[in-house]
């Protein structure tokens, strides 16, 4: 080999060695993975105005959930159309676990009440977990309504047919359906006044613009304790621990009456399973904690929790149940 060829060979070997030395750190470095979820704030969409039961529950959950997730959890109100506007917003949100719905019994009712909805509740959402069960309660304005029992109320309604009004959280909500069932069971006639949520409903009830409501216990409990509203009966099959002296509607003579309001958390249908599993684990941990249960006791709610599959089964069952009730009551909204 000539001297020139020898120099060329040495330079080639040197270049190869340098290249291997530079590349070695890259070859030894661990592979790059996507950052673990979550990496930004999570939003809980409440389909009612602030101040109602859904909002109170969402904020109680958000306060503790953000500690375990390590990211802010924001509560955002998107009210309207009997809770269906907020549901539609979440159904169309990016399925990445950052936009969730605080759903409720209203959504299983709306599936039958509304002729057309821009989403299919059981198809476009994946349940995460149940949140709480809150009984509804029949209340009247204590100053404007002398009735002190369901029997006295029914007598007054029959004496003045069509002159009494009841408020609800919107068309197609549990309060609306309870009011319809109450009229059918008692043979009375009431004017239905839909609101966007419990806040404006309670304002008009306290101001005697309407005479009665079948709202959840949470927003009316302080007014009952203050003597401004009078509770006549709860609408569930058993009494509420928050109002132990208030009878059920069945005890008051309306047999088979059992409608309450459950709340749960749902995500857009295509949300990855591992994110749904993580959310379920973190939320159930919050819901089952003694501190959360104490807060629920204060507002007349019963914490639930449970698996995604349990909430899915409940939604299927209640959608079928309410479809029959809606049909029997002939309640339908365009």
C-alpha positions in Angstrom: 0.0 0.0 0.0 1.4 3.4 -0.9 1.9 6.1 1.7 -0.9 8.1 0.3 -3.3 5.2 0.5 -2.3 4.5 4.1 -3.0 8.1 5.1 -6.5 7.9 3.4 -7.3 4.7 5.3 -6.2 6.2 8.6 -8.4 9.3 8.0 -11.4 7.1 7.2 -11.0 5.0 10.4 -10.7 8.2 12.4 -13.8 9.7 10.9 -15.7 6.5 11.7 -14.5 6.4 15.3 -15.6 10.1 15.8 -19.0 9.3 14.3 -19.5 6.4 16.6 -18.5 8.5 19.6 -21.0 11.3 18.7 -23.8 8.8 18.0 -23.3 6.8 21.2 -25.2 9.0 23.6 -28.2 9.0 21.2 -28.1 5.2 20.9 -27.9 4.8 24.7 -30.6 7.5 25.5 -34.1 6.1 26.5 -36.9 6.4 23.9 -39.0 9.6 24.1 -42.7 9.0 25.3 -45.7 11.4 25.2 -46.2 13.3 28.5 -48.5 11.6 30.9 -52.1 12.9 31.1 -53.0 15.5 32.3 -50.7 18.2 31.3 -53.2 21.1 31.4 -56.5 22.1 33.2 -59.5 19.9 33.1 -63.0 21.5 32.6 -66.2 20.2 34.2 -69.1 21.5 32.1 -72.2 22.2 34.2 -75.3 22.4 31.9 -77.1 24.7 34.4 -76.4 28.2 35.8 -74.2 28.6 38.9 -75.8 28.1 42.3 -77.8 25.0 41.5 -77.2 21.4 42.7 -75.2 20.5 39.6 -72.9 23.4 40.1 -72.5 22.7 43.9 -71.6 19.1 43.2 -69.2 20.0 40.4 -67.3 22.5 42.6 -67.1 20.0 45.5 -65.6 17.4 43.2 -63.3 19.9 41.4 -61.8 21.1 44.7 -60.4 17.7 45.6 -59.9 16.3 42.1 -57.4 19.0 41.2 -55.2 18.0 44.1 -54.9 14.4 43.0 -54.6 15.2 39.3 -52.0 17.9 39.9 -53.8 20.3 37.4 -56.5 22.9 37.9 -60.1 21.6 37.5 -62.3 24.4 36.2 -66.1 24.4 36.5 -67.8 26.0 33.5 -71.6 26.7 33.2 -73.2 26.2 29.8 -77.0 26.3 30.6 -80.0 26.1 28.4 -82.6 23.8 26.8 -83.1 21.5 29.8 -79.3 20.8 30.1 -79.0 19.7 26.5 -76.9 22.6 25.3 -74.1 21.8 27.7 -74.3 18.1 26.8 -74.1 18.9 23.1 -71.0 21.1 23.7 -69.2 18.2 25.5 -70.3 15.6 22.9 -68.5 17.6 20.2 -65.4 18.4 22.3 -62.1 16.9 21.6 -62.0 13.4 23.3 -58.8 14.0 25.2 -60.1 13.9 28.8 -59.9 17.7 29.3 -63.6 18.5 28.7 -66.1 16.5 30.8 -69.9 16.7 31.5 -71.6 16.7 34.8 -74.6 14.7 33.6 -77.8 13.9 35.4 -81.1 12.1 35.2 -82.3 15.0 33.0 -80.3 13.6 30.1 -82.0 10.2 30.2 -85.4 12.0 30.2 -84.4 14.4 27.4 -83.7 11.4 25.1 -87.5 10.8 25.0 -88.9 14.3 25.6 -87.1 16.0 22.7 -88.1 15.0 19.2 -84.6 15.9 17.9 -81.3 16.2 19.8 -78.0 17.1 18.2 -76.4 14.1 20.0 -77.3 10.6 21.1 -76.7 10.4 24.8 -75.8 6.7 25.1 -73.7 6.7 21.9 -71.8 10.0 22.1 -70.7 9.8 25.7 -68.7 7.4 27.8 -69.7 7.3 31.5 -66.9 7.8 34.1 -68.6 7.4 37.4 -71.7 8.3 39.4 -71.4 11.3 41.6 -74.4 11.7 43.9 -78.1 11.0 44.3 -80.2 14.0 45.5 -83.9 13.6 46.3 -86.4 16.1 44.9 -88.8 17.8 47.3 -92.2 19.4 46.8 -92.0 22.9 48.3 -94.3 25.8 48.5 -93.8 29.5 49.4 -94.5 29.5 53.1 -95.8 33.0 53.2 -98.1 32.9 50.2 -99.4 29.3 50.4 -101.2 28.1 53.5 -101.1 24.4 52.6 -99.2 22.4 55.3 -99.6 18.9 53.7 -99.9 17.3 50.3 -103.6 16.7 51.0 -104.2 20.4 51.8 -102.3 21.4 48.7 -104.3 19.1 46.4 -107.5 20.4 47.8 -106.4 24.0 47.1 -105.3 23.0 43.6 -108.7 21.4 42.8 -110.5 24.5 44.2 -108.6 26.8 41.8 -107.8 24.7 38.7 -105.2 26.2 36.4 -104.4 29.1 38.7 -101.3 27.5 40.4 -97.9 27.3 38.7 -94.8 25.2 39.4 -91.2 25.9 38.3 -88.6 23.5 36.9 -85.0 23.6 35.7 -86.2 23.5 32.1 -88.3 21.5 29.7 -87.5 17.8 29.9 -85.9 17.9 33.3 -86.7 15.7 36.3 -88.7 18.6 37.9 -90.8 18.9 34.7 -91.6 15.2 34.6 -92.3 15.0 38.4 -94.8 17.9 38.0 -96.5 16.1 35.1 -96.7 12.9 37.1 -98.0 14.8 40.1 -100.8 16.3 38.1 -101.7 12.9 36.6 -101.7 11.2 40.1 -103.8 13.9 41.8 -106.1 14.9 39.0 -105.0 18.6 39.2 -104.0 21.2 36.6 -100.8 23.3 37.0 -99.0 25.8 34.8 -95.4 24.7 34.1 -92.9 27.5 34.1 -89.4 26.3 32.9 -86.2 28.1 34.1 -82.6 27.7 33.1 -81.7 26.5 36.5 -82.4 26.4 40.3 -81.0 29.9 40.9 -83.6 31.9 38.9 -86.3 29.3 39.9 -85.6 29.8 43.6 -85.7 33.6 43.2 -89.2 33.5 41.7 -90.4 31.0 44.2 -89.3 33.1 47.1 -90.9 36.1 45.5 -94.2 34.2 45.0 -94.1 34.6 41.2 -94.7 30.9 41.2 -96.3 28.9 44.0 -94.4 25.6 44.1 -91.6 23.5 42.7 -90.2 20.0 42.8 -86.5 21.0 42.9 -83.7 19.0 44.3 -83.1 19.5 48.0 -79.7 21.2 47.8 -80.8 24.7 46.5 -84.0 24.9 48.6 -82.7 23.4 51.9 -81.4 26.8 53.3 -84.8 28.4 52.6 -86.7 25.5 54.2 -84.6 25.9 57.3 -85.1 29.7 57.3 -88.9 29.1 57.1 -89.3 30.9 53.8 -90.2 27.7 51.9 -92.3 24.8 53.3 -91.4 21.2 52.4 -94.5 19.0 51.9 -93.0 15.7 50.6 -89.9 14.2 49.0 -90.4 12.5 45.6 -88.2 9.5 46.2 -89.2 6.1 47.7 -87.6 6.8 51.0 -87.2 9.9 53.2 -84.1 12.1 53.0 -81.7 12.3 55.9 -81.6 16.1 55.3 -85.3 16.3 55.9 -86.2 13.3 58.1 -89.6 14.7 59.2 -90.8 15.3 55.7 -92.8 12.3 54.3 -92.5 10.8 50.9 -95.2 11.4 48.3 -96.1 7.7 48.6 -96.6 8.2 52.4 -98.7 11.2 51.5 -101.0 8.9 49.4 -99.4 8.9 45.9 -98.6 5.2 45.4 -95.6 4.2 43.4 -94.1 7.7 43.2 -90.3 7.4 43.1 -88.3 9.9 41.1 -85.0 11.5 42.3 -82.1 13.1 40.6 -78.8 11.3 40.1 -75.6 13.0 38.9 -72.6 11.6 37.2 -69.5 12.5 35.1 -69.2 11.6 31.4 -66.7 12.2 28.7 -66.9 12.3 24.9 -67.3 8.8 23.5 -63.9 8.4 21.9 -61.9 9.4 25.0 -59.0 6.9 25.5 -59.8 4.0 27.9 -56.7 4.7 30.0 -57.8 8.3 30.6 -61.3 7.2 31.5 -59.8 4.6 33.9 -57.6 7.2 35.5 -60.5 9.7 35.9 -62.7 7.0 37.4 -60.0 6.0 39.9 -59.3 9.6 41.0 -63.0 10.6 41.2 -64.1 7.5 43.1 -61.3 8.2 45.6 -62.6 11.7 46.1 -66.2 10.6 46.3 -65.6 7.9 48.9 -63.5 10.2 51.2 -65.1 11.1 54.5 -64.6 14.8 53.9 -66.6 14.6 50.6 -69.4 12.6 52.3 -69.6 15.2 55.1 -70.1 17.9 52.4 -72.8 15.8 50.7 -74.6 15.4 54.0 -74.7 19.1 54.4 -76.4 19.7 51.1 -78.8 16.7 51.3 -76.9 14.5 48.8 -75.9 10.9 48.9 -72.4 10.2 47.3 -72.4 7.3 44.9 -69.2 6.6 42.9 -68.8 3.3 41.2 -67.5 2.0 37.9 -68.0 3.3 34.4 -70.0 0.2 33.6 -72.3 0.7 36.6 -73.2 4.2 35.4 -73.7 3.0 31.8 -76.1 0.3 33.1 -78.0 2.9 35.1 -78.3 5.2 32.1 -79.7 2.3 29.9 -82.2 1.3 32.6 -83.5 4.8 33.3 -83.6 5.8 29.6 -86.1 2.9 29.1 -88.0 3.7 32.3 -88.4 7.4 31.5 -89.3 6.7 27.9 -92.4 4.9 29.2 -93.2 7.6 31.7 -92.8 10.3 29.1 -95.1 8.4 26.7 -97.8 7.8 29.4 -97.7 11.5 30.4 -97.6 12.6 26.7 -94.7 15.0 27.3 -92.9 16.1 24.1 -90.8 19.1 23.0 -89.9 20.1 19.5 
